[in-house]
Each structure stands twice: as C-alpha cells, then as structure tokens.
Amino acid sequence: MGFRCGIVGLPNVGKSTLFNALTRAAAPAENYPFCTIEPNVGIVKVPDSRLQVIAAIVKPKVVIPTVIEFVDIAGLVAGASRGEGLGNRFLAHIREVDAIVHMVRAFTDTDIAHVSDRIDPIADVATIETELALADLETLERAIERSRKAAKIGDKEQLRLLELFERARQALDDGSGVRGLLEDRDTATALQPLCLLTAKPVLFVANVAEEDLAGNAQVDTLCGHAAKTQAELVVVSAAIEQEISDLEPGEHAAFLQDLGLGESGLNRVIQAGYRLLGLQTFFTTRSEEVRAWTVPVGTVASQAAGQIHTDFERGFIRAEAIAYDDFVHYGGEQGAREAGRGRLEGKDYVLSDGDIMHFRFNV
C-alpha cells in the first residue's frame, strides 16, 4: 500500500529543492517558473529511532525502515483551474496524492523571482487554495448535473447523493470548505470518488532563510492561518536541508549542532506527513531481518498481516503482539514472553503504534 504526499505551491518557493533534499534525487531546481512539468516521485525513509533500538536487541543482518512517497508537483499560478500555466495537468497530479504538503515562501531574496513580485505568504496560500476550490466547484457541478438527471427518473440513491453534493458545493461557496463535512461517514463515502482537492489533509511548510529558522513575521501569519484551518505547520530552510543532504551521514549531527538544531527540518516534514495521513508503524523481527511496516491507524491484525503478504491475511490464524516498551524493557521477544507480555490476538485486534508482531497463518 503506497501513501503519497504531494508538494505544491507557487513557482520558485523551494518545492524542488525540498524534494531533492528529501530524496537526494536530482530534480531540476532552476530559478524560473514551470521548470517542473511532470511530477517527480521519491520514496523516502521514515525516520524512527525505535527501529535502531529493536535492531540493537535482535542484531539482524538487515534493517529495513518503512517509507512514504513524496511527489514534487509543478508550481500553480492564479488561473490554474482555467488552464493557466499548464494548470489542468498540475491539478490532475494533485488528485492522485493522499495529502498535500503546501510549501510557502517566507524568505526575501531578490535573486529569486516571485511570480507576483512580492512576498506575502497569506496571499500566496490564498492563490493556491482558490484554484483548488475552483477546480472542485467544477467537479461538483458536473456531479450535481449527473445526479440531478438520474434523480428525475426516480433514482433514490442519486437523490441522496444530489443533496450531499449540493451541500459540499455550498461549503465551498461560503468558504467553510468541505473538510468539515467529512466527519460524517456517509458524506465522506459519497465524496471520495470525486477526489476533491480541498478534501485532502494539508501540511504547511514555511521555507525560510537560515537566520529565520526560529521564525519571523511571515511565519507568524502562516501559524495563524494553519490554526484556523486545523493544519500543521513546519518551518524549514530548504537550502540548508539541501546542504545537509549533501553531507556524509556521519556529519549530519555535527552540522545540526552547529546550527543549534535538534533534528533536521526534513525529519519533521516526513513525520508530520506521516501523522497527516493518519499512519502508524508496526515491526516484525526475525534473526536475519528487522523491518518497519506502515498501516493506517485503526488497522486490525489480519489487515496488517496482508501488508506483508496476501497469503498471511488469507490464511490468518492468530497474531502474537508485544508492545514496543515491553520488548525493549525485557530485552526482546523471549524476555517479553517469559514475563507474560506477549499477547495472542485474533484477526480483529486493533494494532497500536510500535507493536512488534508475529503472524501465524495457514494456506
């Protein structure tokens, strides 16, 4: 199962620089609009200190982290919903991701052009949000028209959908947005096939200069907007993150210490993206391998087994679960079992973040 975060924003806000740092890839990062046309996709390891702690106990030959996908989507401009700046293609790419990482320029640099010739993070955010909303309005209008025609000939299900679609359109019209409607399961199920852009969870990333990593006035305004929209905000300097990614792994800690940082901005972006998608991690241990796996919060044991192999889910018998803290405290599986901390669970057991799982199956 893949989980994808799409990085969006106006041109020249640092999206490709951040993507390059995330993936250590070579996506173009030039100083002109639309240098990214086709989206770049990178598989990024999710930093998790627990994996190394487990590996130190098990001493496997191989340690495999879990991953998340980041997609570098080309810059949007005003009028994108009408096709400006190749907007229709870019909007289609956004529909394919599970969550949006909205990168916003919060630095001043006369050498890097801004499409509007001014630095105003809130105005930039409004431009992107308006274009996404306009695109969704078009999608809803088409859905409403289809349901209205079907409802006229007595289709009760389409009559129900028509009411939900019109409610979503009204939410976009009055500026309240459709995310609040998704708390109702029936509405969320009805809207899901439409792949509405404004229904996707959002993480704001403020790109600042090195001297503003602690924040600045532009970041303060973004914080207020993020709070109003119930979104997270992470402050990074994409240029510094690019520098860090070019260093040898053993040099990272010293570089961060020199900057007075406890961890890289990239780690915070990755972890925030993970939370944004409502994901959690479970671990499997064997003598030769320790591995982290990604599942949505609320996943049951049989579904988690299916992440490893479909046969595990199809022939699921039971699972043995050990909480991470117990695994560490008692020195591994054997010690946890001897202390009575290994639990046998059925297929409907809901996993907790950090569980060490062993699945029994028969096919």
N, C-alpha and C positions, 0 to 999 in steps of 0.2 A: 504494500500500500504506500503510494507516494503522497507526501504532503508538501505543497508548494506555496511559497511566499513570493509575490510579485513586487519588485521595487519600482515605484512610479514617482513622478514629479515633473516639474518643468524641465526644459533642456538646461544643461550646464549647472545643475545643482549638486553634482557629485555622485550620481547613481552608479555610473560605470566604474568610477574609482572605488566606491564601496564594494561593488560586486567583485572587482579584481582582487581586492584585499580579502574578501570573504573566501574566494575560491582559488586564489593565487593563479587565476586564469589570465588571459591576455586580451580581454575585451577592449575594443577601442575606447579611449577616453580623451577625445580631442575637444578643443575649445570652439566648437560650432554646433548649432542645433542639428538634431537628427543624425548624429554620427552613428547612433544605434538604430537600425531599422528592423532587422529580425531579432527577436529576443535571444539573449544568451542565457543558458541554463547551467547552473553549477550545483553539484552535490556537496554539501557542507557538513563536516562532522559536528555533532552537538557536544560542546564541552561539558563533561560531567566527572567531577573528581571521584565520585563513588566507584567508577569503573576501575580506576587505578588501585583503589583500596581493596576491591574484590580481587583484582589480579595479583596483588601482593600476597594475599592469603592463599589463592589457588595455585599460583605460579604456572600459568598455562604457557603454551608455545605461542599462542596467537591471542591478541586482544582486539576486538572489533567494536568500535563505537557505533551508535545509531546516527542517522543522518537526516537532514532536511534539505529540500531543494529551494534555491533562490533563483528567481528569474529576473534578469535585467531587461525591463521593458522601456522602449524608447520614450523620450520626453513628449508630454502632451502640451498643447497650447490652447488658448481660447479659440473656440470654434471646432475643436476636435470632433465633437458629436455630429458636426456637419461635414466632416472630412478634411478640415484644415490640418496642415502638417501631417498628412497621412494618418489622420486621427482614427478613421474607421478600422484600419488594420491594428493600430495600437490598442484600441478598446477591445477588439476581439481577443487579443492576447491576454488582457486583464481578466476577461471572463473565464479563462482557463485555470486561474490560480485559486487557491483556497483562502488566502488572506492577502491584504495589501500592506506593504511597507511604504509609507508615503514620506519620501525624503524631501526636506525643505531647506533651502539656503538660508543660513543665519550668520553669514560672514560677509564682509566687504572686501572686494578685491577688484580694482579697476582693470586688471589684466584679464579677468574672466568675464565675458559678456553675460548680461542678463537680458532675456528676451523682451522684458518690459522696461529696461534701462532704469530700474530702481530696485532697492532691496526692501521688500515688505512681505515677511513670511505669511501673515494672515491673508493678504491679497492673493499670494501665490496659492495658498491652500484653497481659498475660495474659488480660484480659477479651475483647479482640478476637480473639486467637489461639484461645481456647477456642471462641468462637462459630463461627469459620471451620472449626475442626476438627470440631465437632459437625455442622455443615451437611454437611461432606464425608463424615462417617460415614454419614449418611442416604443420600447419593448412592451410596456404595459398597455399602451394604446392599441397595439396590434393584438395583444392577448385579449383585451376587452372586446374588441371587434369580433374576434373569433367566438368568444363565449356568448356574446350577445346574439349572434346568428343562431348558435346551437340552442340557446335558451328559448328562442322564439318558437321552436318546434317541439318544446316540452321536455328538453333535457334538464332534469332537476340538478344533476351534478354540475352542469355548466352554469346553471343559475346561481348555485352556491359559489362557484369559482368567480363568476362575474362580480358578485358582491365583494369578495376578498380582493380582487384586482382593483376595483374602484376605490376601495379603502386604501390600498397601497399607493395608488395614484394621488389621492388626496393628501396622504402623508408627505409625498414628495412636493406637491404643490405648496403646502403650508410650511415647508421647511423642517418639519419634525423628523423626517427620514423614515425609512422602512425597518431599521434595525429593531426599533421598539416593538414592532408588530410580530417579530419572530419569536417572542416569548410564548406566543400561542402556537402550540404544535400543529394544529390544522392549517393555520396561516403559513407557517414555515414550510410545511409539506407542499402546499399549493404553489408557493412562490419559488421553491427550489428549482423546478425545471426551467424557469426563466433566466436563471444565472444572473440575477440583478447585481450590478456593480456596487451599488450603495448598500447592499445587504452584507457584503463581506466585512469581516472584522479588520480594523485598521490599527497599525502601529506607526506613530510619527517618529521620524529620525531627524533631529536638527543637526545639520552639518555646520560646524563652527571652526574658527581658526584655533590654533594651538593655545593661544593665550586666553581663549574664552571657554575652555573645557569645563570650568566651574560654572559657566552660564553667562548670559548677557541680557540686555533688554529685549532682544528679539526672541531669545529662548523663553523669557518670562511670558511674553504674549502667547507663544505656542503652548506653554503649560496651561494657560487659562483655557485655550481652545480645546486642548486634549481632555481637560477635566469636564468641560461641557458636553463633549461627545463620548465620554466614557472610554477614551482611548489611552493607551500608554504612550509615553514619550521617552526616547533615549537620545542623549546628546553624544555626538561623536565628532572627531575631526577625521574626515575620510583620508586626507593627505597623510596624517600621522599613521592611520591604520595601514595605509599602503606601505609606509616606511617599515612598520613592524613586520608586515608580511614578507618583506624582502630580506629580513634578518634570519640568521640561523636560529632554530628553535631554542637552543641553549642561551641565546642572547636576549630573548623576549623579556624575561623577568627583570634584568638589569635595566633595560631600556624603559620599561614601565615605571620602575622605581625612580629613575632619574626624572620622569615626568610627574611623579607623585601620584601615580595611578595604581590601584589595587589589581585591576584586571583590564583587559583591552575592551574598547567600545564594541568590537566585533562580537566578543563573547556575550556582551549584554544584548546586542541586537539578536543574536541567534537564540539566546534563552528567552527573550521577550517574544520572538516569533513562535517559539515552541509553546509558550503559555497562550499566545494569541489563538493558536489553532486548537487549544484545549487538549494538549497531548501529555502523555506521561511515559515513563520508561520502566521496563522490567528487564531482568537479567537472566541469562542462562549460563551455567558453569559446567564445564567438563574438564577432564585432566589436560586436554590439549587446547581448549578454547574457552575464553570468557567473552560474552557478547551482550551488547545492549540492544534492545528492541523498542520500537516506537508503537504505541497504540493510543487511541483516544481515551480520555478519561471516561470511566464507566464501562470499559471493555470487560467482558466475562472471560473465564478461563478457557472455554472451548474456542472462542474467537481469537484469543491470544495465541493459542496453540496453532491456529490456522495461519498466523503470521510467519511461523517457522516453516510449516509445510501443510498443504491442504489435507494430506493423509492424517496429520495429527488431529485436525478438527473432525474429520470424517469418522475416525476410529477412536475418538476421545473416550478414555475410561475415567481417569481422575488426574488431579494435579497435586504435587507437593509444593507448598508455598512457605518461604521463610522470609520474614521481614528483614530489610537491609540492616537495621540496627542490631537485630539478633544475630544475623550472620557474622557481622563484624565482632560483636561482643564475645561470641562463643568460638571464634576462630574458624568459621567455615561450616559446611553442611553437617559434618559428623558431630561437631561440638554442639550445634544447634539442635540436632536430633536427640542427642543424649540428654540435653537439658529440657526436652519436651517442647521445643519451639518450632519444630517442623509440623506443619498442618496439612492434613489430607483434605482436599477440597473437590467439590463436584464441578460440573460444567457451568453452573450459574454463579460461581464465585466471582465477585467483582474485584479485579486487581487493584492493589494500592501501589502508588508510585514507589519504585525501588524494590519491589518484591523480587526475590530470587526464585525462579520457577523451574520445576522439573515435571514434564508431562508424560503420562503413561497412556499408551494408545494401542489399538489392535486393528489391523485392516486385513 
